[in-house]
Amino acid sequence: MFWLRGLLYVLLTLYGIVTLIPFLWALSASFKPLSEIVSGGTNFLPKQFTLDNYRQIFLQEPLFLRWFFNSVVIAVSVTTCNLLLNSMAGYALARISFRGKRFWFFLILAVLAIPAQVTLIPTFLILKALGWLNSYQGMIVPSMINATFIFMMRQFFVNFPQELEEAAQLDGLSRFGIFWHIVLPLAKPALAAQAVFVFMGSWNNFLMPVVILFDPEMFTLPLGLNTFKGEYISYWNYIMAASMVFTLPALGIYAFFNRYFIENVTFTGGKG
């Protein structure tokens, strides 16, 4: 009914406003001097607009740029590896017949039921044995694949038009050629949705870095910001500026892939 839809829109708008207000205040506070923040005002537009907070964290904090660089390298590497490897595994489970296919499929489903915290200590011990603690490969390799997105890509490829693959096969393309030149380009909505989730998961990851990384120069932004917050515990202007630098890249990724993400909200359904 029309009035129910109108009520739903009103409730969603109110929820959006309530959710957005703290972020807008934090963004505004990142351009305010500390004296204006602690004065208790609730104004969203700074009375004394300043970029000194950003100059402080980028120019005076020696490790902040290094933390940002570490996060970018790890998040981009993890996202790229996941997009390729999860898609290949999902395609194999959906289209290729091989011995043990059902076993691997049910094993992936079983992995979905295991909380990540349970595998943290085994991962730490394996990385220690390999000498990969406090390193980029120690952060990237264990996160190169994800059972959730293998399953999601498998569901997408199950519903992929098989006629296109058969036509490409008649034209002489190999199985890998069909996957690379036909299937993968047409899977952009699924890949975009996966990229949003994987990048944000890697970018916001705190638990794994706190266990694996111990050299401050190797910290990622979530771990570095925890140290930063302790160092500048009463300097809310610096903390807000650092938080905005941490938040905006993830928002930018979501905004860039948003239209693909919306198109692909229901891509995990279909026949099994």
C-alpha positions in Angstrom: 0.0 0.0 0.0 1.1 3.6 -0.7 1.0 4.8 2.9 3.1 1.8 4.1 5.7 2.6 1.4 5.7 6.2 2.5 6.1 5.2 6.1 9.0 3.0 5.2 10.7 5.8 3.4 10.3 8.1 6.4 11.7 5.5 8.8 14.7 4.8 6.5 15.3 8.6 6.0 15.3 9.1 9.8 17.6 6.1 10.3 19.9 7.5 7.6 20.0 10.9 9.3 20.7 9.4 12.7 23.5 7.3 11.2 25.0 10.2 9.2 25.1 12.8 11.9 28.1 11.4 13.9 30.1 11.0 10.7 29.4 14.6 9.6 30.3 15.9 13.1 33.6 13.9 13.0 34.3 15.3 9.5 33.6 18.8 10.7 35.7 18.3 13.9 38.7 17.3 11.8 38.9 20.9 10.4 38.4 22.5 13.9 41.1 23.6 16.4 41.0 21.7 19.7 39.6 24.7 21.6 36.5 24.8 19.4 35.9 21.1 19.9 36.2 21.1 23.7 34.0 24.2 24.0 31.0 21.9 23.7 29.4 23.5 20.6 27.4 21.3 18.2 27.9 23.4 15.1 28.7 21.4 12.0 30.4 24.2 10.2 33.8 25.1 11.8 34.0 28.7 13.1 37.8 28.6 12.7 38.5 26.4 9.7 42.0 24.9 9.8 44.1 22.3 8.0 46.6 22.1 10.8 45.2 18.8 12.1 46.0 17.1 8.8 49.4 18.8 8.6 50.1 17.5 12.1 49.3 13.8 11.2 51.0 13.8 7.8 54.0 16.0 8.5 54.7 15.7 12.2 53.7 12.1 12.9 56.6 10.2 11.3 54.9 6.8 10.9 51.4 7.8 9.8 52.2 7.8 6.0 53.9 4.5 6.4 50.8 3.0 8.1 48.7 4.4 5.3 51.1 2.8 2.7 51.1 -0.5 4.5 47.3 -0.6 4.5 47.0 0.3 0.8 49.6 -2.4 -0.2 47.9 -5.1 1.9 44.3 -4.2 1.0 44.9 -3.9 -2.7 47.0 -7.1 -2.8 44.4 -9.1 -0.9 41.5 -7.7 -3.0 43.3 -8.5 -6.3 44.2 -12.0 -5.2 40.7 -12.7 -4.0 39.1 -11.4 -7.2 41.2 -13.8 -9.3 41.5 -16.9 -7.1 37.9 -16.9 -5.7 36.5 -16.4 -9.2 38.7 -19.3 -10.6 37.6 -21.6 -7.8 34.0 -20.6 -8.1 34.0 -21.2 -11.9 35.7 -24.6 -11.5 33.0 -25.7 -9.0 30.2 -24.4 -11.2 31.4 -25.6 -14.7 34.2 -28.2 -14.6 33.7 -31.8 -13.7 36.6 -33.3 -11.8 37.1 -36.0 -9.1 36.3 -34.8 -5.6 34.2 -31.8 -6.8 31.4 -32.5 -4.3 33.9 -33.1 -1.5 35.6 -29.7 -2.1 32.3 -27.9 -2.4 31.1 -29.3 1.0 34.5 -28.6 2.5 34.1 -24.9 1.5 30.6 -24.9 3.1 32.1 -26.4 6.3 34.8 -23.7 6.4 32.0 -21.1 6.3 30.9 -22.4 9.7 34.3 -21.9 11.3 34.8 -18.4 13.0 37.9 -16.6 11.9 39.0 -16.3 15.5 39.4 -20.1 15.7 42.0 -20.2 13.0 44.0 -17.2 14.3 46.4 -19.2 16.5 47.1 -21.9 13.9 47.7 -19.2 11.4 50.1 -17.5 13.8 52.0 -20.8 14.4 52.3 -21.5 10.6 53.5 -18.0 9.8 56.0 -18.2 12.7 57.4 -21.5 11.3 57.7 -19.9 7.9 59.4 -16.8 9.3 56.6 -14.6 7.9 55.7 -12.8 11.1 55.8 -9.0 10.8 55.8 -9.1 7.0 53.6 -8.2 4.0 53.4 -11.8 2.9 52.3 -12.8 6.4 49.3 -10.4 6.1 48.5 -11.1 2.5 48.9 -14.9 1.9 46.5 -16.2 4.6 43.8 -13.8 3.2 44.4 -14.5 -0.5 41.2 -16.6 -0.8 37.9 -16.6 1.1 35.4 -19.5 1.3 32.5 -17.1 1.4 33.3 -15.5 -1.9 34.2 -18.8 -3.5 30.7 -19.9 -2.7 29.2 -16.7 -3.9 31.1 -16.8 -7.2 30.1 -20.4 -7.7 26.5 -19.4 -7.4 27.0 -16.6 -9.9 28.6 -18.9 -12.4 25.9 -21.5 -12.0 23.4 -19.0 -13.4 25.8 -17.7 -16.1 24.5 -18.3 -19.7 26.2 -21.5 -20.8 25.3 -20.7 -24.5 28.0 -18.0 -24.5 30.6 -20.5 -23.4 29.6 -23.0 -26.0 29.7 -20.4 -28.7 33.2 -19.4 -27.6 34.3 -23.0 -27.5 33.1 -23.5 -31.1 35.3 -20.5 -32.0 38.3 -22.4 -30.6 38.8 -20.8 -27.2 40.3 -23.0 -24.5 38.6 -23.4 -21.1 41.0 -20.8 -19.6 40.4 -18.5 -22.7 36.6 -18.8 -22.2 37.0 -17.9 -18.5 39.4 -15.0 -19.1 37.9 -13.4 -22.2 34.2 -14.3 -22.0 33.1 -15.1 -18.4 35.3 -12.8 -16.3 34.4 -9.6 -18.3 30.7 -10.4 -18.0 31.0 -11.0 -14.3 31.8 -7.4 -13.4 28.8 -7.0 -11.1 29.8 -10.0 -9.1 33.4 -8.9 -9.0 32.5 -5.4 -8.0 30.4 -6.6 -5.1 33.2 -8.9 -4.0 35.8 -6.1 -4.3 33.8 -3.9 -2.0 33.5 -6.6 0.8 37.0 -7.9 0.5 38.7 -4.4 0.4 36.7 -3.1 3.4 37.3 -6.3 5.3 41.1 -6.1 4.7 41.2 -2.3 5.2 39.3 -2.5 8.6 41.1 -5.7 9.8 42.5 -5.2 13.3 42.6 -8.6 14.9 45.1 -10.2 12.5 47.6 -7.3 12.5 47.6 -7.1 16.2 48.7 -10.7 16.4 51.1 -10.9 13.5 52.7 -7.4 13.4 54.9 -6.1 16.2 57.2 -3.5 14.5 55.5 -0.1 14.5 56.8 0.5 10.9 54.8 -2.5 9.7 51.5 -1.5 11.4 48.5 -1.0 9.3 46.2 2.0 9.8 43.7 0.3 12.3 46.7 -0.8 14.5 48.5 2.4 14.0 45.5 4.5 14.9 45.1 2.5 18.1 48.7 3.6 19.0 48.0 7.1 17.7 44.9 7.4 19.9 46.9 6.5 23.0 49.6 9.1 22.1 47.1 11.9 21.4 44.4 10.7 23.8 43.1 14.3 24.6 43.7 15.8 21.2 40.4 15.1 19.6 41.2 17.3 16.6 44.1 15.0 15.6 42.1 11.9 16.3 39.2 13.0 14.1 41.6 13.9 11.2 43.3 10.5 11.4 39.9 8.8 11.5 38.8 10.6 8.4 41.9 9.6 6.5 41.2 6.0 7.6 37.5 6.1 6.6 37.4 8.0 3.3 39.3 5.4 1.2 36.7 2.7 2.1 33.9 5.1 1.4 35.5 5.9 -2.0 35.7 2.2 -2.9 32.1 1.7 -2.1 31.0 4.8 -4.0 33.0 3.8 -7.0 31.5 0.3 -7.2 28.1 1.2 -5.9 26.1 0.8 -9.1 27.6 -2.6 -9.7 26.9 -3.5 -6.1 23.3 -2.6 -6.4 22.9 -4.5 -9.6 24.4 -7.6 -7.9 22.5 -7.7 -4.6 20.8 -10.9 -5.5 23.5 -12.6 -7.5 24.0 -15.4 -4.9 20.6 -17.0 -5.6 19.7 -19.6 -8.2 19.9 -23.3 -8.7 22.4 -25.4 -6.9 
